[in-house]
Amino acid sequence: MGLNEAAGYGTMGLTALVTGYIAASYGLRPAPFYLGIFYSIVGLLLSIALVRDTLEHAVLDARSRANAPADHSRASLANVFAETSWRNKTLFSVSQAGLVNNLNDGMSWGVFPLLFIANGVTLEGVGLIKAVYPIIWGVGQIVTGSMADRVGRKRLIVWGMLVQAAGHVVIGLGLDAPMVAGLVGSTLLGAGTAMVYPALLAAVSDVAHPSWRATSLGVYRFWRDLGYAVGALMAGVVAAFFGLVWAVHVAGMLTCLSGLLAWMCMAETFPRPRAIDTDTRVTP
């Protein structure tokens, strides 16, 4: 998980940096969009040529779990949705943490450029600040993915959310030196996100039976990626009424609460406790 996520988000960070320079040199459009068109074409070709189906691996994993109920293979989408969203406390904890994590990202893409430009940071500086966050997030997952296989998932998720909250505090309270606050805050946001991202996906995979794991991951990612929209809406509403800085403060408070909620409700899923099989049964 860490290596896969590192490849995606590391490249996102580099692209944020490159497009900042492209926009500064050639304008906001259309030049930066050419890079996205190129990525889409290359991604499609690589997927067609290199990706192989992995369903047989999941089938083999399911057969190896003699104590798992046979009706898992017929679990309905509605039941898996409920199990992942609220019935199972661990999956609920993971889903809400994923939503709030991406709320931060959705908020940052809209608020940070406006906030830093309003405080005197250049367009190139904004590109650098925005690049630091996903580069550290991406590269850091090479380390944190491995850590999650050694120290467990829960502590990385809880502490990762709290580190992200600290990043918001630095940015929100440090605008007397906006460039420094932006770089330090983005570093903390990137480090915290690197801690939680592979651990969240791994925790869902730990709990979900192989026969409905992809469905459960889809539900988790529904909640996680909904955070982009929630973050953008939250930032817009809060900024309209209270200003851009308060959008950062509110995101930080929500992130801290999310980490504490995961600490209170989530069970450690690695090594895989025997109780997990009986606690997460899904009926057809």
C-alpha positions in Angstrom: 0.0 0.0 0.0 2.8 2.4 0.9 4.7 1.9 -2.3 1.6 2.2 -4.4 0.4 5.3 -2.7 3.9 6.8 -2.7 4.0 6.5 -6.5 0.7 8.3 -7.0 1.0 11.1 -4.5 4.7 11.7 -4.9 4.0 12.4 -8.6 1.1 14.6 -7.6 3.5 16.7 -5.5 6.0 17.0 -8.3 3.2 17.9 -10.7 2.0 20.7 -8.3 5.6 22.1 -8.4 5.9 21.8 -12.1 2.5 23.3 -12.9 3.2 26.2 -10.6 6.3 27.1 -12.7 4.4 26.5 -15.9 1.5 28.8 -14.8 4.0 31.5 -13.8 5.7 31.3 -17.2 2.8 30.7 -19.6 -0.4 31.5 -17.7 -3.0 29.5 -15.9 -4.4 28.0 -19.1 -4.0 26.1 -21.3 -0.4 25.2 -20.8 -0.6 23.4 -17.3 -3.5 21.3 -18.7 -1.3 19.7 -21.4 0.6 17.8 -18.6 -2.7 16.3 -17.4 -3.7 15.2 -20.9 -0.3 13.6 -21.3 -0.6 11.8 -17.9 -4.1 10.5 -18.9 -2.9 9.0 -22.2 0.1 7.4 -20.7 -1.9 6.0 -17.7 -4.4 4.4 -20.1 -1.7 2.8 -22.2 0.2 1.4 -19.1 -3.1 0.0 -17.7 -3.9 -1.8 -20.9 -0.4 -3.2 -21.4 0.8 -4.0 -17.9 -2.0 -4.4 -15.4 -3.2 -8.0 -14.7 -6.3 -9.1 -12.8 -5.8 -10.1 -9.2 -9.1 -11.7 -8.3 -7.6 -15.1 -8.1 -5.4 -13.9 -5.3 -8.4 -12.9 -3.3 -10.1 -16.3 -4.0 -7.0 -18.1 -2.7 -7.0 -15.9 0.4 -10.7 -16.7 1.0 -10.1 -20.4 0.7 -7.3 -20.3 3.3 -9.7 -18.9 6.0 -11.4 -22.0 7.1 -13.2 -20.2 10.0 -14.8 -17.6 7.7 -18.5 -17.9 7.1 -19.3 -19.2 3.6 -22.1 -16.6 3.0 -19.5 -13.8 2.8 -19.3 -14.5 -0.9 -22.9 -13.5 -1.3 -22.8 -10.3 0.8 -24.9 -7.6 -0.6 -23.7 -4.1 -1.4 -26.2 -2.7 1.1 -24.9 -4.8 4.0 -21.3 -4.2 3.2 -22.0 -0.4 3.0 -23.6 -0.5 6.4 -20.8 -2.7 7.8 -18.1 -0.3 6.6 -19.9 2.9 7.3 -21.3 2.4 10.8 -21.9 -1.1 12.1 -18.3 -2.1 12.6 -16.6 0.4 14.9 -13.2 -0.1 13.4 -14.4 0.3 9.8 -16.4 3.3 10.9 -13.3 4.8 12.5 -11.3 4.3 9.4 -14.0 5.7 7.1 -14.4 8.9 9.1 -10.7 9.4 9.4 -10.4 9.0 5.6 -13.1 11.6 5.0 -11.5 14.2 7.4 -8.1 13.5 5.9 -9.3 14.3 2.4 -11.3 17.2 3.8 -8.0 18.7 4.6 -6.7 18.2 1.1 -9.9 19.5 -0.5 -9.8 22.6 1.7 -6.1 23.2 1.2 -6.3 23.3 -2.6 -8.9 26.1 -2.5 -7.8 28.0 0.6 -4.0 27.8 0.7 -3.3 29.6 -2.6 -5.8 32.4 -1.7 -4.5 32.7 1.8 -0.8 32.8 1.0 -1.2 35.1 -2.0 -3.3 37.5 0.2 -0.4 37.5 2.7 2.3 38.4 0.1 3.5 35.0 -1.1 4.4 34.8 -4.9 2.8 32.4 -7.3 6.0 30.4 -7.4 6.0 30.3 -3.6 2.5 29.0 -3.5 3.5 26.3 -6.0 6.4 25.3 -3.7 4.2 25.3 -0.6 1.6 23.2 -2.3 4.2 20.8 -3.7 5.8 20.2 -0.3 2.6 18.7 1.1 2.0 15.9 -1.4 5.7 15.2 -2.0 6.3 14.4 1.7 3.0 12.7 1.8 4.0 10.5 -1.2 7.6 9.8 -0.4 6.8 9.3 3.3 4.5 6.4 2.5 7.5 4.3 1.5 8.4 4.4 5.2 5.0 4.6 6.9 3.6 1.7 4.8 6.4 -0.5 6.1 5.9 0.8 9.7 2.2 -0.2 9.5 3.3 -3.8 8.9 5.5 -3.6 12.1 3.9 -1.3 14.7 0.2 -1.7 13.6 -2.3 0.5 11.9 -4.1 2.3 14.8 -1.2 4.3 16.2 -0.2 5.6 12.8 -3.8 6.6 12.1 -4.3 8.4 15.4 -1.0 10.1 15.5 -1.1 11.0 11.8 -4.4 12.8 12.3 -3.0 14.7 15.2 0.2 15.7 13.3 -2.1 17.0 10.5 -4.0 19.1 13.1 -0.6 20.6 14.2 0.1 21.6 10.6 -3.1 23.6 10.5 -2.2 25.3 13.8 1.2 26.3 12.4 -0.4 27.7 9.2 -3.3 29.4 10.9 -1.2 31.1 13.6 2.0 31.8 11.7 1.0 34.2 8.9 3.3 36.9 10.2 5.9 34.8 8.3 3.6 33.2 5.7 6.3 31.4 3.6 7.9 29.8 6.7 4.5 28.9 8.1 3.4 27.5 4.8 6.4 25.3 4.4 6.4 24.0 8.0 2.7 23.5 8.1 2.7 21.7 4.7 5.5 19.5 6.0 3.4 18.5 9.0 0.4 18.0 6.9 2.4 15.8 4.5 3.9 13.8 7.3 0.6 13.2 9.0 -1.1 12.2 5.8 1.8 9.8 5.0 1.2 8.1 8.3 -2.5 7.6 7.9 -2.9 6.8 4.2 -1.5 3.3 3.8 -2.6 2.4 7.3 -6.2 3.3 6.6 -6.3 1.1 3.4 -4.5 -1.7 5.2 -6.9 -1.6 8.1 -9.9 -2.0 5.8 -8.2 -4.9 4.1 -7.4 -6.5 7.5 -11.1 -6.5 8.6 -12.9 -7.1 5.3 -13.2 -10.7 4.2 -11.5 -11.3 0.8 -14.9 -12.1 -0.9 -16.2 -8.6 0.0 -12.9 -6.7 0.5 -13.1 -4.8 -2.8 -16.7 -3.7 -2.0 -15.7 -2.6 1.4 -12.7 -0.7 0.0 -15.0 1.0 -2.5 -17.3 2.1 0.4 -14.4 3.4 2.4 -13.1 5.3 -0.6 -16.5 6.7 -1.2 -16.4 8.3 2.3 -12.7 9.2 2.0 -13.0 10.9 -1.4 -16.2 12.6 -0.4 -14.0 14.5 1.9 -12.6 16.5 -1.1 -16.1 17.9 -1.7 -16.9 18.3 2.0 -13.6 20.2 2.5 -14.2 22.5 -0.4 -17.8 23.3 0.7 -16.7 23.7 4.3 -13.9 26.0 3.4 -16.1 28.1 1.2 -18.8 28.6 3.7 -16.5 29.2 6.7 -14.3 31.6 4.6 -17.3 33.5 3.4 -18.6 34.2 6.9 -15.4 34.3 9.0 -12.4 34.5 6.7 -9.8 32.2 5.2 -7.8 31.8 8.4 -10.9 30.4 10.2 -11.3 27.8 7.4 -7.8 26.5 8.4 -8.7 26.6 12.1 -12.0 24.6 11.6 -10.2 22.0 9.5 -7.6 21.6 12.2 -10.2 21.2 14.9 -12.1 18.6 12.9 -8.8 16.7 12.2 -8.0 16.6 15.9 -11.4 15.3 16.8 -11.2 12.7 14.1 -7.9 11.4 15.5 -9.4 11.2 19.0 -12.4 9.4 17.7 -10.2 6.8 16.0 -8.3 6.4 19.3 -11.5 5.8 21.2 -13.4 3.5 18.8 -10.9 1.7 16.6 -9.5 -1.7 17.4 -5.9 -2.6 16.2 -6.2 -4.8 13.2 -2.6 -6.0 12.8 -1.6 -8.6 13.7 -5.1 -9.8 12.8 -7.0 -10.6 16.0 -9.1 -13.8 16.0 -12.2 -11.7 17.0 -12.1 -9.8 13.7 -13.6 -12.8 11.8 -16.6 -13.0 14.1 -17.2 -9.3 14.6 -17.5 -8.4 11.0 -19.8 -11.0 9.5 -22.0 -9.7 6.8 -25.2 -11.5 6.0 -26.5 -11.9 2.4 
